Amino acid sequence: MSTRKFCLSILMKGETTGYDLRKRSKDGLHRYFTDASYGSIYPCLNKLEAEGLVTSREETAPGKPSRKVYTITDKGRLAFCEELQQPPYDDTYRSPFLFTALHAAHLSPEFLSGRIDMRIEELQNRISALEAELEVCTHPAGCWTLRMGIATLTAGLKYIEDNRSELEALPQASSQTPAQAAE
């Protein structure tokens, strides 16, 4: 998801600050779609404001630094809805675990088994976290999205559990891994 679409999405729910946008990209439901940095959020907000899609105002509080609060305009709402109707890009999936699996034949069996165990635990924790979010979810589309995430992670977990022996056999099939030769 582009930073532009992310910012407009959050602003559709109400006014916010750049700081809150960053927090939501790391901790909120949107963390599953983007990891927008301050270095991308603030230039994006400036551009959205220049295009008339958002407005901003300075807000001050005693003993605190002033902050800029952004609000989406009617033009911004329309632009967001138009962007939602554009064909989506392919999902982006990056996995350090799959990279390790790709090179399994070059690893020691013990190391690889440990990595598989770590991945299983990680997936179980992520599934549990999503299930906890789902228990308190009140937004129908958000709940659907959480269930989709749970189903996807559960399928990946099942695949690893059902097929780990195939991956674990790869280092044993080679006579000596480069990691063992280096020892």
C-alpha positions as a Markdown table, in Angstrom:
| # | Residue | x | y | z |
|---|---|---|---|---|
| 1 | Met | 0.0 | 0.0 | 0.0 |
| 2 | Ser | 1.3 | 3.4 | -0.8 |
| 3 | Thr | 1.9 | 5.9 | 1.9 |
| 4 | Arg | -0.6 | 8.2 | 0.2 |
| 5 | Lys | -3.4 | 5.6 | 0.4 |
| 6 | Phe | -2.4 | 4.7 | 4.0 |
| 7 | Cys | -2.6 | 8.4 | 5.1 |
| 8 | Leu | -6.0 | 8.9 | 3.4 |
| 9 | Ser | -7.3 | 5.7 | 4.9 |
| 10 | Ile | -6.5 | 6.8 | 8.5 |
| 11 | Leu | -7.8 | 10.3 | 7.8 |
| 12 | Met | -11.1 | 8.9 | 6.6 |
| 13 | Lys | -11.6 | 7.8 | 10.2 |
| 14 | Gly | -10.9 | 11.2 | 11.7 |
| 15 | Glu | -8.3 | 13.9 | 12.1 |
| 16 | Thr | -4.8 | 12.8 | 13.2 |
| 17 | Thr | -1.2 | 13.9 | 13.5 |
| 18 | Gly | 1.9 | 12.6 | 11.6 |
| 19 | Tyr | 3.1 | 10.9 | 14.8 |
| 20 | Asp | -0.2 | 9.1 | 15.2 |
| 21 | Leu | 0.0 | 8.0 | 11.6 |
| 22 | Arg | 3.4 | 6.4 | 12.2 |
| 23 | Lys | 2.1 | 4.7 | 15.4 |
| 24 | Arg | -0.8 | 3.2 | 13.5 |
| 25 | Ser | 1.5 | 1.9 | 10.7 |
| 26 | Lys | 3.5 | 0.1 | 13.4 |
| 27 | Asp | 0.8 | -0.9 | 16.0 |
| 28 | Gly | -2.6 | -0.6 | 14.5 |
| 29 | Leu | -4.6 | -2.7 | 12.1 |
| 30 | His | -2.8 | -1.0 | 9.2 |
| 31 | Arg | 0.5 | -2.6 | 10.3 |
| 32 | Tyr | -0.5 | -5.5 | 8.2 |
| 33 | Phe | -0.6 | -3.4 | 5.1 |
| 34 | Thr | 2.3 | -0.9 | 5.4 |
| 35 | Asp | 5.2 | 0.2 | 7.5 |
| 36 | Ala | 5.3 | 3.9 | 6.7 |
| 37 | Ser | 8.2 | 5.9 | 8.1 |
| 38 | Tyr | 8.2 | 9.5 | 9.3 |
| 39 | Gly | 10.4 | 10.1 | 6.2 |
| 40 | Ser | 7.5 | 9.1 | 4.0 |
| 41 | Ile | 4.6 | 10.2 | 6.0 |
| 42 | Tyr | 5.4 | 13.9 | 6.4 |
| 43 | Pro | 6.3 | 14.6 | 2.7 |
| 44 | Cys | 3.1 | 12.7 | 1.8 |
| 45 | Leu | 1.0 | 14.9 | 4.1 |
| 46 | Asn | 2.6 | 18.0 | 2.7 |
| 47 | Lys | 1.8 | 16.8 | -0.9 |
| 48 | Leu | -1.8 | 15.9 | 0.1 |
| 49 | Glu | -2.2 | 19.4 | 1.6 |
| 50 | Ala | -0.8 | 21.0 | -1.5 |
| 51 | Glu | -3.3 | 19.0 | -3.6 |
| 52 | Gly | -6.2 | 20.1 | -1.4 |
| 53 | Leu | -6.9 | 16.6 | -0.2 |
| 54 | Val | -6.1 | 17.4 | 3.5 |
| 55 | Thr | -5.9 | 20.5 | 5.6 |
| 56 | Ser | -3.9 | 21.1 | 8.7 |
| 57 | Arg | -3.9 | 23.3 | 11.8 |
| 58 | Glu | -1.5 | 23.9 | 14.6 |
| 59 | Glu | -2.6 | 22.7 | 18.0 |
| 60 | Thr | -0.9 | 23.8 | 21.2 |
| 61 | Ala | -1.2 | 22.6 | 24.7 |
| 62 | Pro | 0.4 | 24.1 | 27.8 |
| 63 | Gly | 3.8 | 22.6 | 28.5 |
| 64 | Lys | 3.8 | 20.6 | 25.2 |
| 65 | Pro | 5.2 | 21.4 | 21.8 |
| 66 | Ser | 2.7 | 22.4 | 19.2 |
| 67 | Arg | 1.6 | 19.8 | 16.8 |
| 68 | Lys | 0.1 | 19.7 | 13.4 |
| 69 | Val | -3.3 | 18.0 | 13.1 |
| 70 | Tyr | -4.5 | 16.9 | 9.7 |
| 71 | Thr | -8.1 | 16.5 | 8.4 |
| 72 | Ile | -9.2 | 15.0 | 5.2 |
| 73 | Thr | -11.3 | 17.3 | 2.8 |
| 74 | Asp | -14.3 | 16.3 | 0.7 |
| 75 | Lys | -11.9 | 16.2 | -2.2 |
| 76 | Gly | -9.6 | 13.9 | -0.3 |
| 77 | Arg | -12.5 | 11.5 | 0.5 |
| 78 | Leu | -13.3 | 11.4 | -3.1 |
| 79 | Ala | -9.7 | 10.8 | -4.1 |
| 80 | Phe | -9.4 | 8.0 | -1.6 |
| 81 | Cys | -12.5 | 6.3 | -2.9 |
| 82 | Glu | -11.2 | 6.6 | -6.4 |
| 83 | Glu | -7.9 | 5.0 | -5.4 |
| 84 | Leu | -9.7 | 2.1 | -3.7 |
| 85 | Gln | -11.3 | 1.4 | -7.1 |
| 86 | Gln | -8.0 | 1.1 | -8.9 |
| 87 | Pro | -6.7 | -2.5 | -9.5 |
| 88 | Pro | -4.5 | -3.5 | -6.6 |
| 89 | Tyr | -0.9 | -4.3 | -7.0 |
| 90 | Asp | 0.2 | -7.9 | -6.2 |
| 91 | Asp | 0.6 | -8.6 | -2.5 |
| 92 | Thr | 4.2 | -8.1 | -1.3 |
| 93 | Tyr | 5.5 | -10.9 | 0.8 |
| 94 | Arg | 9.0 | -10.9 | 2.2 |
| 95 | Ser | 10.1 | -13.7 | 4.4 |
| 96 | Pro | 13.6 | -14.2 | 5.9 |
| 97 | Phe | 12.4 | -17.7 | 6.9 |
| 98 | Leu | 11.7 | -18.6 | 3.3 |
| 99 | Phe | 15.1 | -17.2 | 2.3 |
| 100 | Thr | 16.7 | -19.5 | 4.9 |
| 101 | Ala | 14.5 | -22.4 | 3.6 |
| 102 | Leu | 15.7 | -21.7 | 0.0 |
| 103 | His | 19.3 | -22.3 | 1.1 |
| 104 | Ala | 18.5 | -25.2 | 3.5 |
| 105 | Ala | 21.0 | -27.5 | 1.8 |
| 106 | His | 23.8 | -25.2 | 3.0 |
| 107 | Leu | 22.9 | -25.3 | 6.7 |
| 108 | Ser | 23.5 | -27.8 | 9.4 |
| 109 | Pro | 20.5 | -30.0 | 10.3 |
| 110 | Glu | 20.5 | -28.7 | 13.9 |
| 111 | Phe | 20.5 | -25.1 | 12.8 |
| 112 | Leu | 17.7 | -25.6 | 10.3 |
| 113 | Ser | 15.5 | -27.5 | 12.8 |
| 114 | Gly | 16.0 | -24.7 | 15.2 |
| 115 | Arg | 14.9 | -22.1 | 12.6 |
| 116 | Ile | 11.9 | -24.2 | 11.8 |
| 117 | Asp | 11.0 | -24.4 | 15.5 |
| 118 | Met | 11.4 | -20.6 | 15.8 |
| 119 | Arg | 9.2 | -20.0 | 12.8 |
| 120 | Ile | 6.5 | -22.3 | 14.1 |
| 121 | Glu | 6.5 | -20.4 | 17.5 |
| 122 | Glu | 6.5 | -17.1 | 15.7 |
| 123 | Leu | 3.4 | -18.1 | 13.6 |
| 124 | Gln | 1.6 | -19.4 | 16.6 |
| 125 | Asn | 2.2 | -16.1 | 18.5 |
| 126 | Arg | 1.1 | -14.0 | 15.5 |
| 127 | Ile | -2.1 | -16.1 | 15.2 |
| 128 | Ser | -2.8 | -15.7 | 18.9 |
| 129 | Ala | -2.3 | -12.0 | 18.7 |
| 130 | Leu | -4.7 | -11.7 | 15.7 |
| 131 | Glu | -7.3 | -13.9 | 17.6 |
| 132 | Ala | -7.0 | -11.5 | 20.6 |
| 133 | Glu | -7.6 | -8.6 | 18.3 |
| 134 | Leu | -10.6 | -10.4 | 16.7 |
| 135 | Glu | -12.2 | -10.9 | 20.1 |
| 136 | Val | -12.5 | -7.1 | 20.6 |
| 137 | Cys | -13.1 | -6.2 | 16.9 |
| 138 | Thr | -16.2 | -4.2 | 16.2 |
| 139 | His | -15.6 | -3.1 | 12.6 |
| 140 | Pro | -17.1 | -5.7 | 10.3 |
| 141 | Ala | -14.5 | -5.2 | 7.5 |
| 142 | Gly | -11.7 | -5.2 | 10.1 |
| 143 | Cys | -13.0 | -8.4 | 11.6 |
| 144 | Trp | -13.1 | -10.0 | 8.1 |
| 145 | Thr | -9.6 | -8.9 | 7.5 |
| 146 | Leu | -8.3 | -10.3 | 10.8 |
| 147 | Arg | -10.0 | -13.6 | 10.0 |
| 148 | Met | -8.3 | -13.7 | 6.6 |
| 149 | Gly | -5.0 | -13.0 | 8.3 |
| 150 | Ile | -5.6 | -15.8 | 10.8 |
| 151 | Ala | -6.5 | -18.2 | 8.0 |
| 152 | Thr | -3.4 | -17.3 | 5.9 |
| 153 | Leu | -1.0 | -17.7 | 8.9 |
| 154 | Thr | -2.7 | -20.9 | 10.0 |
| 155 | Ala | -2.3 | -22.4 | 6.5 |
| 156 | Gly | 1.4 | -21.5 | 6.5 |
| 157 | Leu | 1.8 | -23.0 | 9.9 |
| 158 | Lys | 0.1 | -26.2 | 8.9 |
| 159 | Tyr | 2.3 | -26.4 | 5.7 |
| 160 | Ile | 5.5 | -26.1 | 7.8 |
| 161 | Glu | 4.4 | -28.6 | 10.4 |
| 162 | Asp | 3.2 | -31.1 | 7.7 |
| 163 | Asn | 6.3 | -30.7 | 5.5 |
| 164 | Arg | 9.2 | -29.8 | 7.8 |
| 165 | Ser | 10.8 | -33.2 | 7.3 |
| 166 | Glu | 11.2 | -32.6 | 3.6 |
| 167 | Leu | 13.1 | -29.4 | 4.3 |
| 168 | Glu | 15.1 | -30.9 | 7.2 |
| 169 | Ala | 16.2 | -33.8 | 4.8 |
| 170 | Leu | 18.0 | -31.3 | 2.5 |
| 171 | Pro | 21.2 | -30.7 | 4.6 |
| 172 | Gln | 21.4 | -34.5 | 5.3 |
| 173 | Ala | 21.2 | -35.2 | 1.6 |
| 174 | Ser | 24.4 | -33.3 | 0.8 |
| 175 | Ser | 27.6 | -34.9 | 2.0 |
| 176 | Gln | 28.9 | -31.8 | 3.8 |
| 177 | Thr | 27.4 | -28.3 | 4.1 |
| 178 | Pro | 29.6 | -25.3 | 3.6 |
| 179 | Ala | 28.9 | -24.3 | 7.2 |
| 180 | Gln | 30.2 | -27.7 | 8.4 |
| 181 | Ala | 33.3 | -27.4 | 6.1 |
| 182 | Ala | 34.1 | -24.0 | 7.6 |
| 183 | Glu | 34.2 | -25.4 | 11.1 |
